[in-house]
Amino acid sequence: MKLIRLFLLCLIVVSCSNDNKKVKTSYTLDYTELDNFIKDSLPVTLELDSAHYQTFNKWKDISLINSVKKIPFVDSRQLSFPVNLLKTDILKIIDTNVPSELDHPQIIGRFRVLKTDILKIDMDNLSTENFNLFQNHLKDIIVSYNAFVNTMNLEVTKDKSEVFIEY
């Protein structure tokens, strides 16, 4: 009996002294580095051709898409709100509701790429471990937006008088 008590006592002592709980250390994100990235490394956003605003405004969702232009001007500590709002808004846009003047495969394709890039970004899980991935996604959004705007500008300025004759 004494042997069992001694064994139990040793077992308790060993189990108490061997507390191997892993402590997860969380490092705070350096927002000054993110601010510098936003100001220095993001491309400048393009503008829609002002001569064709009337055509662009026929697409009622164009103002939601244009909110991408706000990203480079937002303080990095407050970036989660506009990005999450953009993600929510972009899901509401249905690419089959595009006015006929803008219903071109190139525009729809560029919009879908932009939508995909916006949905890939994860502001809720921003940490030091995925900081570089976040920066890449942020840059991808701006590049995709610029490609979308460039395609929109090109499509509305194409000469509509071109007639293709089938033989």
Helices and strands as residue ranges (DSSP letters): H 2-17, H 31-40, G 50-52, H 53-56, H 62-65, G 66-73, G 76-78, H 80-92, G 100-102, H 105-120, H 131-157
